[in-house]
């Protein structure tokens, strides 16, 4: 996919302030923001522009152009290549209105005061979201929503059936020396959570109860495992297309993937299979988050409502190879591509979600009330050490 250059211009801050005064009401401060921006209770007039930071493929013309025609909000797109880049862009202040943040970025933006509380009453289709992603821990704190969920997917184990004859049932396979030089995993500090999830079952004495809440001894064990894995890796992949290429050329035989890669490879007649191993899996879930200093909040809310509709959710899911959060998108997906709803687990039961540990930003505060967990900065440092 090619990046789309940003078009249009941003409204001056003075005009944005006038729009806020004219069209927005408020109902209390954002939780944890200490006097931060107020949550909107009703919409006013559109400001004429909307500046997005998004993953490539999240703001395509097929649903952007109708939105612009209906609202008069010109969409300006900035595609980011990583969660770290998204956080950096949103912290520049005043430039962007919305970001499609993944779970490894959302809490950083919330704690940093970079995003504001979102009123889900202004998102009509919110009521049709799957329950597991209406108020997930990565975007909702103490009942306060800091965005609306969008797309999601599990991180699955994928293998080439020509090399891996017996379907693996454990993540142990990606640490197995027999596949030396034929393994690939994501180039992302959050990959540490995958190893932590595996060790929570393989070495229960470590006491890992949440793969995103690691003490120093637990992190040391994870780093040791991933350091042992390092010489087995053919390549760490950053883009889905990188992994697709590696499997297509038979340079790798097994690795961590998204359903998108598996479906794309099978469509190209590459014999791969995938699944969630016995230990469960991590997963990504993206959230549209509204900048604390958004200059175009009315356009931003209308965008969040627009992309939450079943029509756009179905378009996005099929284009990107992800799973929608709106349950009503299923029928539209199948009408366009028969069987796609089940293929992307859009109709999955609650038992399916119980296997998935969705990404969240590691913080010093542990879930048990202790303050001895390692934050994301420590994870980034550990990941660089592992890759040396």
N, C-alpha and C positions, 0 to 999 in steps of 0.2 A: 504494500500500500504506500502511496506517495503522500507526503505531508502536504497539507493545504496551508498556504500562506495566510497570515492574518490580513483582513481587509477592514476598511472603515476607520473610525477614530473613536477615541474615548471622550466622553463629555467632561468638561472642566469640573473641578470639585465644587465650584460655586453653583453650577447648574444642578449637580447631584444633590447638594444640600437643599436647594429649593424644592427639588422633587420629593425629598424625604419629608420636608416640612408640609408639603401640599398633600401628599398622598398616603402617608404611613401613620399608623397608630402603634402604640407599644404596650406591653404588659409585663413589666418587670425586667430585672437584669438577668443576663446569662449566668448560669451557675458556674461558680469558680472563676469568673472573669474580673471580679472586683471593680464594678462600675463600668463594665464593658457595654457594647451596643445592645439595644433593646430588641426584643423579639416582635416581629410584625404581627398584627392581628387582622389587618385587612389590607387589600391591595389598592394602590392608587394608579395614576396614569403611567403608561410605559415610558421609559426614558429614551427609547430609540436605539439602544445599543446593548450588547452583552459580550463581555470578554471572558472566555473560557480557558482554563488550563485542563487538558484532557489527555487520556491515552489515545494514541492514534487509532482511528476507527470508531471513536465514541461520538463524533460529531460529523456525520456524513451528510452530503447534500440531500440524499433522499428523504431525510426527516428534518434537516435544517431549513431547507428552502420553504417547505410548507409552514414551518413555524414562523419564519420571517414574514411571509406573506400574510399570515393570520394576525400577528401581533405588531408588526412594524419594528421589531427589535432586530437590528443587524447583528449577526453572530460573528465575532472575531475569535479565531481559534489559534491557540498556542499548544502544540503537542509536546509533551514531555516524555523523556525516555526512561525515567526511573522515579520511584517514590521520593528519593532524596532531592531530585530536581524539582519535583512538585512542591515540596516543602520550602525549598529555597525561593522559588518564584512567588509563592503566596506570602512569604515574609518580606518581600520587597515593599509591600504596602501600596494600596491605591491603584494598582494596575489591573487586577483581575477580580472578577465577581464570583466565579464558581470554579471548583476544582473537583475532578473525579477521583478522589483520594482512595487508595487501597487501605486495608486495615493496618498495614505497617507504617502508615503516615498519619492516619486520622487523629489518634490521640496526641501526637506531637503538635498538630495544628490546634487542637482544642486546648491543651495545656499552655501553649504559647500565646493564646488569645488571638490567633489569626483567623478564626472563624466564629460565627455567631450562631445562637440558637435558632432553630428552624421550627416554624409552626406547621405541623403536619395537617392541621385542619384546612390549610390552604392547598393541600395536595389531594384532590378528590379520590384518586385511585390508591392512596395509601392504605385504605381499608381492605384492599384486595391483595396486599402484599402477603407473602408467606409469613406465618407467625415468627419463624426463626430469625427473620431479617427486618422485622418491624422496629424492634428496639434492641439491636445487638450491642454487646459491650464495647465494640470498637467505635461506635458513633453515638451512643446514648449514655449519659452519666446522670445518676440520681433522677431518672425519669425525664431528663431534658435531652431533646433530640438536637444534634448538631449536624443534621443533614438527612437525606433520604437515600436509602439503599437503591442500588441500580442493577448491576450484574454480578454474578458470582460463579465460582467453579471450584471443584476439589483439585488438589495436587495428587495426581494418580501415579502409580507405578506402570511403566510401559516397557514392552519388550518385543524384540523381533523373533517371531516364532521359528524362523529358520535356524537360529542360533540357540535360543532358549527353548528347549523342547518341552520341558515340564513347567507349567505355569507356576511362577513363584507366588507364594502366599504371605511373604513377610518382606519388610523393608531390608532385611538382612542381605538380600540379593545385591543391593547397590554398594555393599561393603565387602563383597565376596571376591577374593583374589582370582578366582577362576575367570572373572570377566575383566581382568586387568587390561587397561587401554581401550575398553569397549563400553565404558560407563559415562553418562553425562547427567549433570544436575544443574539447577539454576545458579547463576552468578548473582547471589543476593544474600545479604546477612540474615534475612529471615529464614534462609535454608537451615540455619542452626536449629530452628524449631522442629524441623523434620527429623533431624538426628536425635533431638531431645525426646521427641515422641517415641521413636524406636527404643531408645535407652530406658524410657519409663517402663517398658515391658521386658526388655532384655536384661536390665539390671535394676530391678525394683528396689534394691537396697539404697539406691541413690536418692529415693524419695521424691522423684519428679512427679508432681501432680498436675502441673500446667506447663506445656512446652514453651510458653512465653514468659514464665516466671522462674528464672534460674538463679540460684545462689552461686557464689564463686566456685565451691567444690563441684557443683553440678555442671557449671560451664566448663570447668577443667576437664571433666569426663567427656563432655561433648566435643571439645576441641581436640582431645586425644583421638577420639573416633574419627573425626573429619580429617585430621592430619594423617592418620593411617590410610584413609580413603584417597587422599590427594594423589599419590602415584598411580592409582587405578583409573583416574579420570582421563578420558580422552580430551574433553573440553567442557568448560563451564559455559552454559548458554545464557545469553542476555535477552534474545528475542525468540519468539516462538518459531520464526522462520529458520533460525540457526539450528534448532533441534530437528526440525523437519528435514533440513538438508543433511544433517548427520545421519539420520535413520535412512533416508532415501539412498544415500551413497554407501550404506552398510559400514560406515566408519564406527558406529556404535551399535550395541545390541540391547542395551537396557538403560533405563534412566527414569528420573522424575519428570513428569509432564503434566499438561493440562488436557482435558478432553478434546480441546480444539486440535492439538497436534495429532492425537490418535485418530480423530475423525478425518482430518485432512489427509493423513497418510493412507488410511484405509480407502478413501475415495480415489487416491492415486495408485491403488492396488499394491501398496507396500504392506506385506503381511505382519502387522503388529497387533498386539492385544494389550489391554490395559485393565486396571482394576484397583480397588482400594484394599490394601493388605490387611492382615488380621489385627495389626496394631491401630488401624484407623488411618486418617490422613489429615494433613493441614489443608486449608483452603483459603482462597482469596475472595473477598467481597468488597466491591467498590461503592463509594458513597459520594453523591453530589453534595458538596459542602459550600456554604455561603460565606464569602469573605467578611470579616468583621467591619471593614471599611468599604464595603461594596458601594460603588457609585450608581449601580443600576439594579437595585433590589427587586423592583417590580418586574423587570424583564427576567431576572434570575428566578423568581418564584414561578413565573409562567413557563420558563424552560423546565424547571423541575416537575411541574404538573404535566407538561407536554410529553416528556420522555418517560413518564410513569404510566402513560396510557397503554393499554394492551397492544394497540396497533404499532406504536413506536417500539415497545419492548420486544415484540415479535421481530420487527425489522432489525433491531440492534442485535438480538440473539443470533439470528441466522447469518447476519453479515460478519459478526465477530467470532462466532462459535462459542458463545457464552450462554449462561442460563439466566432467564429473566426472574425478577422478584415478583412481578404481577402474575398471579395464578391464571388470570383471564387471558394471558398471552398464548397459552397452550393451544387453544383451538385455532388461533390465527397462524401459529407456526405450522401446525399440521395441514392447514388448508393450503399453505404455500409449499411446504416440503413435508410430505406425508412421513410420519414416524419421527419427526425431529423433536417433538415434545418429550417423548420417552428417551430418545438418544441423548438429549442434554439434561435429563433428569428433572425437567421442569414440573413433572407431576409426581415427584418422589415423595414417599411417606415420611413421617417424622423420624422413623427408624434410620433412614438414610442420613439425615442430618446429625444424628447422634454419633456418627462415625467421624464427623468432620470438626476439626478444631480451627475455626476461622482466625486468620491473621489478626493480631492486635499489636500495638506498639509496646515493646518491653519497657517497663518502668521500674524504678527502684522500689516502689511499694508493691509488696507481694499480696496476693489475694487473701492470705491468712492474717493480714494486719501487720506483718513484719516489714521492716524497711531494708532488708539485706539482699534484695534481688538486684540484678544488673540491668541498667537502663540501655536504651538503644545505642548510645555512643559506645558503650562497652561491647555490644554485639558487633558494631562496625569494626572496632579495633580487633576483636577476636577473628572476624572473617578475613581481614587482611593478613593476620598472622597465619591462618590456615592455608591461604593461597600462596604464601611465599615459597 
